[in-house]
């Protein structure tokens, strides 16, 4: 049984992006089929749609290959598997450099790169703060953490305490805890997409817990369409239809996972700079990018930034990003110029 990564991004992927998947039968006019492959991974589900011949998919054992691949990703990066590669690193009391697998190196490298690019807003070491505010596996605190407890917990975090060099990973303090759930599902999507392409399928949709990557066309010759969910907790409704083309899509939001105490609402998304839940009007960020892993990380980082900083960051870095901001009258939708081409 697959075990999940840290809750934060699993929930985001599951709950902040709704998809319009057509479950069509084969279209005899074009002679192609939509082959559906599904399963469980990372504490959530995955869906793969391949356009081609069903017998070809069976002969190549594509579903079995996907299962094996995702098991490997879990064994490398899960914080829920005690003997996973990442768990062993986190539990080690040594500050010495440890050789890591190619997969773990690839994800940590991107996490560090995005952390620097976003000015530390994406920080894969904030797990202790997530737990402190009650969004981890521990029980939620009865009261808001004190300044002293917040400071002592924050001292145990920091991307500057994590280093990767010559295929080896090291931590500056023994208690440093790395959680890759902000980008690991996206990495899994990328790996599955690469796998199906190696098997000769150039028209597909790959989705894991809400993060996705698409290429080519559906069985009827039309482009894949994706629905971004309206950021409300009372219903499931479509905010915007997009056509991502040959790209990945990731959305982050804070409108479903939160708690209230003393009349104040606390989001599950933690700002690494303050050590506290974010507190601004930006409620959803969608990023379109060739890499699902990169889109995954960027959407989280910009959610932490808030609407003004996130928009400026996206424009400065030429990103395709859509922002939904809460206003007195409801919600306001904003996007970068690069995102406009994907709007339906």
N, C-alpha and C positions, 0 to 999 in steps of 0.2 A: 504493500500500500504506500502511495506517495505521501510524504509528509510536507506540511506547508512551511513557507518562509515566514518571516515576521509579519504579523497581521497587517501592518499599515498599508503596504502597497497591494496586498492581496485583496483587501476590502475595497481599496480605491478602484482596482481593475474591475472587480465584480460589480460595483455599485454606481460608478460614475459615468459609464459609457454604455449606451444601449445600441444594439446593432440590428440592422434590417438584413437578415439572411433570407434569401429566396430558397425554398426547399422544392425546387422544380424537378420535374421528371426530365428524362433525357429529351433533347430537342432533335428529332429525326431530320430536320431540315439541314442542320449543320453536322449531324452525325457524331455529336459529342455528348458526354454524360457529365453530370455533377456527382462526383463520388464523395460521400461524406464519411469522415473518420473522426471519432470522438473518444474521449477518455478522461481520466482524472490525473492531475499532477499539481504539485506545489500547493496543496490544500484547496484547489479550485478545479475547474474543468478546462479542457482544451477542445477546440473544433478546428478541423482541417478540411477544406473543400478543394478537391482537385478536379480540373476539367480535363477529361480524357477517357480512356477505356477502362472500365471497371476490372476486367480480367487482367489488364496490364498492371494495375495497382496491386492486385492479389498476387500475380506472378513475381513481382519485385518485392513482395512482402513489405510494402511501404509502412503499413500500420505498425508492424512489428519493429521496424527500424525506428519509427518515431517513439514508440514506447521505450526502447532501449536507450535512445538518446536522452529522453527526459529523465529517465532513472539516473543516468550519469550526471546530468545537471544538478539534480537533487543531491546526489551523493557528494558533489563538489561544493555546493553553495547553501544548502539548507541549514538553518539554525535550529531546526526541530529534530534533525537526525543526530544523535549523540556522537556518532563516529564519522560524521561527514568531514570533509577536508577543512571546511571553514570552522566547524565546531571544535575540531582539534586545535586549530590555531587560536580561537577565542579562549579555550580552556587552558592553554599553555601559560605557565607562569614565567616563561623565558622571554627575554627581549631580543634574543638572537634571531637572525634571519633564517627563514624556513623556505625550502624549495617548494614551489607550487605548480599545479597542473596548468596546462595551456589555457584551459577554460577559465579557471579562477583568476589567472593572471590577466586575461583579456578583460574580464569584468571589473576587477579592481583597478586596472589601469584606466579604464573609461570613467570609473567613479572618481578617481583622483583628478583626472583631466577636467571633468565637469565640475567638480568641487572648486577647482581653481578658477575655471571660466566664470562660474556664478558667484565668485567672491565668498565662497564658503556656504552658500545657501543650500547646496546639496552636500550633506555630510552623512556618510554611511556609518559613522561612529556614535550617532545620537540615541542608540537603543536604550541606554540607561535613563535618559530623559523621557523617552516614550513610556517606559515602565513606571517612572516616577509619577507621571501624570495619569496613570491608570489605563493606558491604551496597550499595554503589553499583556503577558500571560498572568501577571499578578493582579490582585484585587485593586479596585480603584480606591484611592485614599479617601478617608472621610472628610478631610479638609484640604484646602489648597496648600501645597508644600511651602514651608517656611523659606525665607531668603537664605538662611544658613544651609538648609538641606539642598536647596536648589544650587547654591554655589559649590557645595562639595560634590554633588552629582555631576555638574557641568565640568568640573575639573577632571573628571574621568573620561571626557570626550574630546574630540578635536581631530580633524583630518591631518593636521600637522604632526600628529603622533603616529601616523601610519606611513610606511615607506615601501616602495617596490623598486627593486634594482636587480638586474642580472638574473631574472626569473625567480627572485627570492623576496618574500614578504616579511616585514618586521614591524614591531610595535615598540614605541618608546617607553610605554608603561605596561606592566603585566596585566592590569585590569582593563585594558582597552578591549572593547567589544565591537566587532564589525558585523553589520547587518546589511546585506546587499538586496533586500527586498524591493528597494526603490528602482532597481534596474534589472534584477535577475529574471523576472518574468519576460521582460522585453528581450533579454539575451536569449531566453529559451525560444521565443518566437523567431528570432533571427536564425538560430541554429536549425529549427525545423524548416524554415523557408529555404535555407541553403541545402538542406537534405533533399527536399522534394525537387529542387532544381537539378541537383546531381542525378536524380532519377528520371530526368527528362520532362518534368512538368513545368511549363512556363506560364500557366494560367491557374492561379490558386488564391485561396484566402486562408491565412493561419491566424488563430486567435487563442490566447491563453489568459483566462481571467480578465478579459476586457482589453488587453493589449493585443494589437494585431498588425499584420503586414499583408499587403495585397499585391497582386501582379496580374497583368493581362486582362482577360475578359471572362464573364460568366458563360455558361453553356450556350446561351442564346445570342452571344455576340455583344451584349451590352457591358458597360463598365460596372465594376463593383460600386455599390452605394453604401454609405455608413450613416447611421443616425446618432447624433450627439444628444444625450439626454438632458431634458430641462432640469436645472438644479433645484429641485424641490423634494422634500422628504415625504410629502403626503400622497404622491402619485407618481406613476411612470408615464412621462410624456416626452415627445420629441421637441427639442429646441431647434435643431438645424440638421439638414441633410447635406452631406459632403460627398465628393467624388475624389478620393485620394490618389487615384491612378496607381502607378508603380511605387508605392511608398508604405511606410508604417504610420500608425495612428496611436496616440496615447493621450489619455485624459486623466487629470487629477482634480479632486474637488473635496470640499470639507463640509458639505451640507447633510451628510447622513451619519457620519461617525463623530459624535461629540457627547459631552455631558454638561449638565447645568448645576451650578452650586451658588447659593445666595443670590439668585437672580442673574447670574452671569453665565454665558455660554462659553465652553472651552472646546476648541477644535482639537482633533487628534493629530494635526500637522504641527510639528514643533519647529520653531525658529532656532537654529543652532546658535545664533548670536545672543539671544536673550535666554534661551533655555526654556521658554514658555510657549504655549500654543499661540498660533498666529491670531491676529486680531485686526482684520481689515475687511473691506467690502468685496474683494475678489473671491468668487465662490467656485469657479471652474476654469481650468486651462486645458486646451487641446492643442497638441503639437503634431504636425505632419513632418516626417523626416524619412530619409531612406533607411535608417536603422531604427528598429523598434527599441533597442536598448537605450539609444541616445534620446529618442523621443520620450521614453519612460522617465529618464532622469531629469530631462529639461522641464517636463510638465510639472514635476514635483518642485523643482527649484523655483520656478516662476510662481507657483502657488504660495511659496514662502515669502517671496518678494513683495507681493501686493500689486495692485493694478498699475500704478504709475511706473514703478521701478521695473516691473515685468515687461510692460509695453516698450519702455526705452531699451531694455536689454534685448528683447526680441528684434527690434528694428536695427539696433546696433550690430547684431550678429546675423542679420538677414535670415531670420527664422520664420517659418510658416506657423503662426500661432493665433488661436481664437480665445478670447477672454470673455467671460460672463461675469458681470459686476452687479451686485445687489444695490438697488436704489430705493428711494421712498415710494416710487410708483411700480416697483416690480424688479425687472432685470434689464440690463442694458448689455448688448452684444457689441464687442469691439474685435477687430482683427488687424493683423499686420497686412501690408500690401501684398506680401508673398502668399498669404493664405487665401486671398480673394479668388484666385484661379481655381480653387477646390470647392467653392461654394456652389450649390445647385440652385 
